């Protein structure tokens, strides 16, 4: 009888240990997830600072965007870094402040990085030479394929706005296309483009068409600073300026060799 009761206590004891053990494991896993989530941005910051040799006292701006950039099921992180303070300090140290101001603070201190889901190393591309006072403006879109996500970035150079298109392939970030959105702001007739992403009947990737555009509500006399002008909108005309199709072999958008109506 004593042995039966003793066995019951032993069984109950192990059951309690098992339950407590399972609960402890669950809490550890949840804690790990929280640490990974919280430490994600901190890990990226450390990688960025190491890659760009950013000192511990430097102030810089970092933006993180989560998106499916390739064909797998893991979300990736797109990272934009702006080193405005460093740009001004560098100009001062090199006694080039006057020149820096004349270029409207244009310098290669806007960076684009990607951290693929599940990877530990950053994918980088050429820094964007642009006005460091103007933050990069990013847009995601389905352009070269419906199975992944591409993106374009808009940036300022003097009194112009430019756009860079990027796509990811085999852990490499490609600059596939670059074009102005508008230029020569302040003049009576600035150069303006309405950019359209046209579907093709024969190509997987969308084409890019640049039409002559007009700035909605444009009045050069009312613009206080042409280098930071933002239009109300861009109106498209029927005048096609240029047409581009995607060449996957060189990962670039190129102008077609045949008339547009014959290749669509």
Long-range contacts (C-beta under 8 A, 24 or more apart in sequence): 40-77, 44-77, 44-79, 44-115, 47-115, 47-121, 47-122, 48-79, 48-81, 48-111, 48-113, 48-122, 51-113, 51-122, 51-124, 52-81, 52-83, 52-111, 54-83, 54-86, 58-83, 58-85, 58-86, 59-85, 60-84, 60-85, 60-86, 61-135, 63-135, 63-136, 63-138, 65-138, 65-140, 67-140, 67-149, 67-151, 68-148, 68-149, 69-114, 69-116, 69-148, 69-149, 69-150, 69-151, 69-168, 70-116, 70-148, 70-168, 70-169, 71-147, 71-148, 72-117, 74-116, 74-117, 74-118, 75-117, 76-114, 76-115, 76-116, 76-117, 76-168, 77-114, 77-115, 77-117, 78-112, 78-113, 78-114, 78-138, 78-151, 79-111, 79-112, 79-113, 79-114, 79-115, 79-122, 80-110, 80-111, 80-112, 80-135, 80-136, 80-138, 80-153, 81-110, 81-111, 81-113, 82-109, 82-110, 82-111, 82-132, 82-135, 82-136, 83-109, 83-110, 83-111, 83-132, 84-109, 84-132, 84-133, 87-132, 88-132, 103-158, 104-131, 104-156, 104-157, 104-158, 104-159, 104-227, 105-131, 105-132, 105-133, 106-130, 106-131, 106-132, 106-157, 106-158, 107-132, 110-136, 110-155, 112-136, 112-153, 112-166, 112-173, 114-168, 114-173, 116-171, 119-171, 123-168, 123-171, 123-172, 123-173, 124-173, 125-166, 125-173, 125-174, 125-175, 126-175, 128-153, 128-155, 128-164, 129-157, 130-155, 130-156, 130-157, 130-162, 131-155, 131-156, 131-157, 131-158, 131-227, 133-228, 134-228, 141-197, 142-206, 143-167, 143-197, 143-205, 143-206, 143-246, 144-176, 144-204, 144-205, 144-206, 144-246, 144-248, 145-204, 145-205, 146-204, 150-176, 154-181, 156-227, 156-228, 158-227, 159-183, 159-184, 159-185, 159-186, 159-226, 159-227, 159-229, 160-184, 160-185, 163-195, 165-208, 165-253, 167-251, 169-251, 174-251, 174-252, 176-246, 176-251, 176-252, 176-253, 177-208, 177-244, 177-252, 177-253, 179-208, 179-210, 181-234, 182-213, 182-215, 182-231, 182-234, 185-220, 185-223, 185-226, 185-227, 185-229, 186-220, 186-223, 186-226, 186-229, 187-220, 188-220, 190-215, 190-218, 192-234, 193-234, 193-241, 194-234, 194-235, 194-236, 194-237, 196-236, 198-264, 200-245, 200-264, 201-264, 202-263, 202-264, 203-245, 203-246, 205-245, 205-246, 205-248, 206-246, 207-243, 207-244, 207-245, 207-246, 207-264, 208-243, 208-244, 208-253, 209-240, 209-242, 209-243, 209-244, 210-240, 210-241, 210-242, 210-243, 210-244, 211-236, 211-237, 211-238, 211-239, 211-240, 211-241, 212-236, 212-237, 212-239, 212-240, 212-241, 213-237
